Amino acid sequence: MSPLDFTTQELDKLFDLANDIERNPKKYAHACDDKILATCFYEPSTRTRLSFESAMIRLGGRVIGFSDAACSSAAKGESVSDTIRVISCYADICAMRHPKEGAPMVAAEKSLIPVINAGDGGHQHPTQTLTDLLTIRSLKGRLGDFTVGLCGDLKFGRTVHSLIHALVRYENVRFLFISPEELRVPDYITDMLKSRNIPYNEVIRLEDVIAELDLLYMTRVQKERFFNEEDYIRLKDFYILDAAKLALAGDDLLVLHPLPRVNEISVEVDSDPRAAYFKQAQYGVYVRMALILTLLGLA
């Protein structure tokens, strides 16, 4: 499952459902009473795994699964294909995170139940992208007609790659890529933007462009994606959004972050009305509830 599997019209329908769930949670409290979600997480996660579990429980369903590859038969050498065939006998729908790019897609091809990609390596993080889009649409009232700045680890950040691919389908979106040289957005993304005549700029200093932004998407520098400790230590504190930098921004800026943060957003920013990252986490539950209902044919 990828956001690109949905048309923009289908996404609107999904987001309308998520907003209705937000407004009327009791209406959906028993929608999945007889359903089971399997969470197959071969890689550590807090927010994504727990938000999926929260989503299913809030729909009245139940959850089974594992939170670490070492706790599964993968530790014995079982393939993803075999695991999902077995899981298909136990559950009605599966959410899978895996360190190898494409693993959830392989699982989906072998599965008898819907498989949701909950993140695969440095490749994609589709449900985070759905969360981001719902947050933007709910708080901005639109998806399009804005300038979005993506800041931090743009090379390995799967949330960034997924969001860019999703936003290019909307009109009048301009990108500002804010990163050190070593963590610039990959060429395949800038090549795609050029081929579609979508405007973008690459800059190093956040202070130089924050006043131009309608949305600022901060990311952490991910230690687990680096091959050596020295590079990580050198780059991990390259960007820190604090009150002084935020003072340069417009009053209608939205600050987003997929979380977890380390220190790239100062805690003093949390009380600023432009800080939307904890609301973003809440929207993640609503959109996953809507996705589960949609994929199970219950919406």
N, C-alpha and C positions, 0 to 999 in steps of 0.2 A: 504494500500500500504506500503510495506516494501522493502528495498533494496534486501532482501533475496527472494522476489517474482520474481526477475529478475535473470537470469543466468548471469555469468560473460560476456558471449558473448553479451547478451542483454544490459548489462551495458555499454560495449564498444560502442555499437551502439548508446545508449543514449548520451554518452559522446562525440562521434564523432559529433552528431547533435548539442550538446551544443557548441562545438568548432566552428562549422560552423556558428551558430547563432552569436557567438562572432566576427567572421571575416566578416560576411555578414548580418548585422542586417536588412537592407532594404529589403532583400529577404523574410523576415518573417513578415514584418510590417503589413500585412493584412491577415495573416493566420487564425485568429480567429475573423474576422469582425462580424460574426453573432452569436458569442458564449458569454455565460455569466458564470463567475466564482463566486460562493458563498463562502465567507470566514466566517466560523462559528467558532469564537474564544471565547471559554468559559473561557479563561485564558489570562491575559495580554501578549502582544507581540508587539515588534516594528519591528525588522528585518524580522522575518518570515512572518508576515502578510503583511507588506509593500512590501517585495520582491515578494510575490505571486501576489499582486495587480499590482506592476510594471511589472512583467512578463506578465500578461494577457493584460495589457494596451499596452505594447510594441508589442504584437501580434495582436493588433487591436481589442481586445475583451473588454467587459465591466465587472464591478465588483459590486456585491451586498453583503450584509452581516452585521455582527455585531462584535464588538471588545471586548465585555464584556458580560458575562452571564446575568448580571443585565439588559442589554439592549435587552434581548431576552425573549421569552416565557418560558424559563427555570426558570425565576424568578417567574412564575405563577405555576410552577410544571410540565411543559411539559417534556416528556421523550425525550431522544436523538433519539429514533426510530421514534417517531411521528414528531419531528422537521425535520429529514432528508427526511421523506416521503413528507412533505410539500415543503421543499427546492427543491426536485426532480422535482416539478411542475414548479419551477421558473428558474432553472439554468441548465447548461449543465455539470458542473463539480463542485466539492466542495472540499475545503481545510478546515480541522477541527483540532482545538487544544482543548484539554479537560484535566482537572486535574485528571480524573479517568483513570487508566490504562485499555486499551481495549475498551474504548468508541468509538473511530473511527472505530474499527473493527465491533462493533455492528452496527454502522451506515452503514457501507459498506454492511453488510448482508441485510439490509432493504432498501437500496437505489436503485433507478432506474438509477442513474448516477454514474460515478466514484467518489470515495471518497479518498482523499489524507490525510494521517495521518500527521498533522503538529505539532505533539508532544502530547504524552499522559502521564501525571503524570511524574514519575521518570523512566518510562519504555523505550520508544523509541522516537527518533526524526529522522525519516527516511530521510526527505529531507535535513536535515543538514548533514547527512551521505553522501548523494549523492553529496552535495556541497563539503564536505571534500575530497571525492574520486576524484572528478573532479579537485579540486585544486591540489592535490598531483600528479595526472596523468599529468596535464597540465604543472606544474612547475618542476616536477622531471622526467617526461617522462616515468614513469612506475608505476605500482601498485604491489609492491613486491620487494624482494631483499633489504630490509632495516630494520633498527632498529628504532622502534618508541617508544618514551617516552610519557606517559600520566600522567599529573601532576595536583594535586589538589584534587577536590572532585570526587573521583572514585566510591564512594558508591551511591550517589544520581544522579550523572551526566548522564542523558539519552543519551547525545551526545557521551559520552565515551562508553557506553554499545553498542550502535548501531554501532559505528565505529569498535570496536573490532570484533563484529560478522561479519561485512562486510570484514575486512582485513584477517580473518583467511582463506578465500577462495583463497587467493593468495599465491604464493610460497615464501619461505625464508623470512618470516616476524617474527621478534623477538620483544617481548614486554617488556618494563620496566615500571612498575607501581610505580609512585612516589607520596606518600601520607602519611599523619599521620595515626597512627594505627586506629583511629576512622573513617576514611574515605576511608578505603581500598576497593578495588574492591570486589564485592560480590562473595561468594563461588561458585555460579553456573557458573560464568564465568571462574574462575580458574579451576574448575572441567572439564569444557568443553575443556579448553586448554590442560590439562593433558591427557584427553581421546584422543586428536588428536595429542599428542606429539609435541605441539607447544611450543617453549621455551619462558619462561618469568621469570622475577625476580621482587620482591617487595622490594623497598628501601624507605628511608625517606628523605635523603638529595639529592636535585637536583644537587648540585655541584659535588657529587660523580660520577655521570653518564652522565652529559651533553656532555662530550667529545665523548661518544660512539654513540651519537644519529645522525640519518639522519633526523628525524622529531621530533619536540617537540610540543605536543598538550596540551596547557595550558587550565585550566578551573577555573571558579570562585567558591568560596564556596557559595552555594545558601542559602540565609537566609530563603527563603520560604519553603525549605525542612526540616528545623530544628524544633524540638518540643519545644526547649527552647532557650531563648536569650543568656544564659551564654555560652552554647556550641558553638553557632555561633560566639560570640565575641572572644572566646578563639582560634578559628581555622581560622577566616576569613583572617588573615594576615600571615598564616603559610608559604606561598610561594609568593615571589615577584621576578619576573624575571627582573633583571636590567642589565646595561651595564657590570658590573663586572662579573656577572655569565655568560653572553653571551660571554665574552672574552675567556672563557674556552672551548667554542664549536668550531666545525669545520666550515670552510668557506662555506660549502655547506648545512649547517643545514637550515631547513625550520621551522619557528615558526608559528604555527596555533593556533587559538582561535575561538570558535563558537560565541563569543560576546553575551551579553555585558560584558565588563570587568569592574571591580571595581578598584582595585589597584594591581592585581596580575601580571600585566605587566607594568613596569614603562614607562612613555611616552617617555623617552629618547631612548627606544628601537625602537620606531616607525620609526625612520630614518635609521635604520640598514637594509641593503638589504635583510637580512635573515627573516625580519618580513613580513609575508604574510597574516596576518589576515584581512586587508582591501581588498586585492585582493580576498581573500576567500569570502567576502561578495558580491563582484561583480560576482564571479562565481556562487553564489547562485541564482542570477537572471537568468543567462544563463541556469542552469540545471533545474530550475523550468519551464522556457519557453519550454525546450525540453521535460520535463515530461508532461506538459499540452498537447502539440502537440501529443505526443505518446499515451496518454490515450484517447484522443479524436479521434484517428485514422487518424490524419492529417499529420503525419510524413512519 
